Amino acid sequence: MSANPPLLVADQLTKYFPLPGGRKIHAVDQVSLTIHEKEVVGLVGESGSGKSTLGKTLIGLHPRTSGTATYRGQPLPQRYRPEDFRYWAPKTQMIFQDPYSSLNPRMTVGEIVGEGLQLHTKLSAAEIRDRAGDWLKRVGLEPDHMSRYPHEFSGGQRQRIGIARALILEPEFVVCDEPISALDVSVQAQVVNLLDELKTSMGLTLLFIAHDLSMVRYVSDRMAVMYLGVIVEIGPASDVFFNPKHPYTEILVASNPEPDPASERNRRSATVTGEIPSPVDVPPGCRFQGRCPKVMDVCRHETPRLKPVSEDPGRQVACHLYGS
């Protein structure tokens, strides 16, 4: 457990998307999560598990359906108004997943990076330009890139522009929504090292969303595992990676590629069988029961709660294997 005080606390946070006929998509379902100041929490899970929706709901890009969220003890709005965004944007920011669609193609890089200062400060145009140039240098680009447009840059360079845009306001909390998934492996390492350097120098608190469990273990203090809108396991990142408790986490870790080609060729492959259930028709009981190799009868009708693991302090698991 971090010695730092909680920065952001979500309690039973829920986000549904309504459909015609009264049906709804259970994107995030009663998630409770505490993120401490200067902590990096990694969030992993298959596509469609609700990771990005959780991150966007935490910072107000999606209105909450129910539940509460507080920031330094101050309640966050359920549905953000323009004045709420003006108040919270300098404190909470997001680095988006796709470096190709998240930048306005009609704006220059200088306009993109400096837009936050233009909206939230009283700096002059010259001061904004100087500050934007400094941030481009800080993320490994050049100030003379400010006159160019996003299509003139590679994916890795665009992601650096997105990082500069998010951090120029010097926020405290940043949601990193799969910031490396669209990049080549060598560029992924550069972006992760850049984020680590900025996190240390700025004292950032990060929610780091990704598919690569090895990378999440490397950058995170704690790791949370999501499945079909709920958190099924959370704990210290290395403990979750090397000693997973939930059957879903076990399979995710086992399916993570080995860095050594020889070991990768010789190891037994492990993949989650079957398809992830529809978030519209959520199954009763444990949401993983239809794909779980350790399923029991109780799993089919009783929903497991996320609860501490007695023999492993700091770990919480939502599984009937660890009691009711």
SVG drawing of the C-alpha trace seen along z (x, -y; Angstrom):
<svg xmlns="http://www.w3.org/2000/svg" viewBox="-38 -39 54 66">
<polyline fill="none" stroke="black" stroke-width="0.4" points="0.0,0.0 1.3,-3.4 2.4,-5.7 1.0,-8.7 -2.6,-9.9 -5.3,-9.0 -5.5,-11.3 -8.5,-9.8 -11.2,-7.5 -13.9,-5.9 -16.7,-4.1 -19.1,-1.8 -18.5,-3.8 -20.8,-2.6 -21.2,-3.6 -23.9,-2.2 -24.7,-3.2 -28.4,-3.1 -29.7,-1.2 -33.1,-1.2 -35.8,0.8 -34.5,0.1 -31.4,2.3 -28.0,1.0 -24.3,1.8 -22.7,2.5 -19.3,0.9 -18.2,0.3 -20.1,1.9 -19.7,0.8 -15.9,0.4 -14.2,-0.8 -10.6,-2.0 -8.3,-4.1 -5.3,-5.7 -2.7,-7.3 -0.7,-10.4 2.4,-9.8 1.4,-6.2 1.2,-4.5 -1.7,-2.0 -1.7,0.3 -5.0,1.4 -5.1,4.5 -7.6,6.8 -9.0,7.8 -10.4,5.4 -14.0,4.6 -13.4,5.1 -14.1,1.4 -10.6,0.1 -10.8,-3.0 -14.4,-3.7 -13.3,-3.7 -10.4,-6.1 -12.7,-8.5 -15.4,-8.4 -12.9,-9.2 -11.9,-12.4 -15.4,-13.4 -15.3,-12.6 -18.2,-10.2 -20.8,-11.1 -21.2,-8.5 -24.4,-6.5 -24.1,-6.0 -21.5,-5.8 -19.1,-8.5 -15.6,-9.8 -13.6,-12.2 -10.3,-14.0 -8.3,-15.0 -11.6,-14.5 -13.5,-16.9 -16.5,-15.3 -16.1,-15.1 -19.2,-16.1 -21.4,-13.3 -21.9,-15.1 -19.3,-17.8 -20.4,-21.2 -18.1,-23.6 -17.1,-25.3 -16.3,-22.0 -13.9,-21.2 -12.3,-24.6 -11.8,-23.9 -10.5,-20.3 -8.6,-20.3 -5.4,-21.8 -5.5,-19.0 -6.5,-15.9 -5.6,-15.1 -5.6,-12.2 -3.1,-10.8 -5.3,-9.1 -4.7,-5.7 -4.6,-6.6 -2.0,-9.2 -3.5,-9.5 -7.1,-10.4 -6.5,-12.3 -4.7,-15.3 -6.7,-17.8 -5.3,-17.6 -6.2,-21.3 -4.2,-22.6 -0.4,-23.1 1.6,-21.3 2.1,-24.7 -1.6,-25.3 -2.3,-21.8 0.3,-21.8 -0.5,-25.4 -4.3,-25.2 -4.5,-24.3 -2.5,-27.3 -4.7,-29.5 -7.9,-28.2 -6.7,-28.1 -4.1,-30.8 -3.7,-34.5 -0.4,-34.1 0.4,-36.1 0.6,-34.4 4.4,-34.8 4.6,-33.2 2.4,-30.3 4.6,-29.8 7.7,-29.7 6.1,-27.3 4.9,-25.0 8.4,-25.0 10.0,-24.1 7.6,-21.2 8.3,-19.9 12.0,-19.9 11.1,-18.1 9.4,-15.3 12.2,-14.9 11.0,-17.1 12.2,-20.4 10.6,-23.9 10.7,-24.5 8.2,-21.6 5.5,-23.9 4.6,-25.2 4.1,-21.7 0.9,-19.6 0.2,-16.2 0.3,-14.3 4.0,-15.2 5.0,-13.1 5.4,-9.4 3.2,-7.6 5.8,-7.8 6.3,-11.6 2.5,-12.1 2.3,-10.3 5.0,-12.7 2.9,-15.6 -0.1,-14.2 2.0,-13.8 3.2,-17.4 -0.4,-18.6 -1.6,-16.7 1.3,-17.8 1.8,-21.4 -0.7,-22.4 1.3,-20.4 -1.6,-18.3 -1.4,-16.0 -3.3,-13.0 -3.0,-11.6 -4.9,-8.8 -2.7,-7.1 -5.1,-5.2 -2.9,-2.6 -0.4,-5.2 2.0,-2.6 -0.4,-0.1 -0.2,-1.7 3.6,-2.0 6.5,0.2 8.3,2.0 11.4,-0.2 9.2,-3.3 7.2,-1.9 10.3,-1.7 11.1,-5.3 7.6,-6.6 7.5,-4.5 10.9,-5.9 9.8,-9.4 6.6,-8.9 8.7,-7.5 11.1,-10.4 8.3,-13.0 6.5,-11.1 9.6,-11.4 10.4,-15.0 6.7,-16.2 5.5,-13.9 2.7,-12.7 0.0,-10.1 -0.9,-7.8 -3.6,-5.4 -1.7,-3.4 -4.0,-1.4 -2.4,1.3 -2.6,4.8 1.1,5.7 1.3,7.1 5.1,7.1 5.2,3.4 2.5,2.7 4.5,4.6 7.5,2.5 5.9,-0.9 3.3,-0.3 3.3,-0.2 0.0,1.7 -1.9,3.6 -5.6,4.0 -7.2,6.6 -10.6,5.8 -13.0,8.3 -16.4,7.3 -16.7,4.1 -15.5,5.2 -12.1,5.4 -11.3,9.1 -7.9,8.7 -5.7,5.8 -2.4,5.7 1.3,4.9 2.2,5.1 5.0,7.7 2.9,9.9 0.0,9.9 2.3,10.7 4.4,13.4 1.7,14.9 -1.7,14.3 -4.7,15.4 -7.7,15.0 -8.1,17.7 -8.5,14.9 -5.3,13.2 -3.5,16.6 -4.4,17.1 -3.5,13.5 -0.1,13.8 0.5,17.3 -0.5,15.9 1.9,13.0 4.8,13.5 8.2,14.5 11.0,12.0 13.4,14.9 12.5,16.5 13.7,20.0 11.5,19.9 8.6,18.6 8.9,21.5 9.1,24.2 6.5,23.0 2.9,24.2 0.5,21.7 -2.3,20.5 -5.2,18.5 -8.6,17.7 -11.1,20.0 -14.4,18.8 -15.6,15.3 -16.0,12.5 -19.8,12.3 -21.9,9.4 -21.8,6.4 -25.5,6.1 -26.5,9.6 -24.2,10.0 -24.2,13.6 -25.4,14.3 -22.8,15.1 -19.2,14.7 -18.7,12.9 -15.8,15.2 -17.7,18.5 -18.4,19.4 -14.7,19.4 -13.1,20.4 -11.2,23.7 -11.8,23.8 -15.5,23.0 -17.6,24.3 -21.4,24.5 -21.5,21.4 -19.8,19.4 -22.9,19.8 -25.3,18.0 -23.5,16.0 -21.4,12.9 -18.0,12.9 -17.0,9.7 -13.6,8.1 -12.1,8.9 -8.7,9.1 -6.6,12.3 -5.7,13.2 -2.4,14.7 -1.3,12.0 -1.6,8.4 -2.3,5.8 -4.1,8.2 -7.8,8.2 -9.5,10.9 -13.1,11.4 -13.2,15.2 -15.1,17.9 -11.8,19.9 -10.9,17.4 -14.1,17.7 -17.4,15.8"/>
</svg>
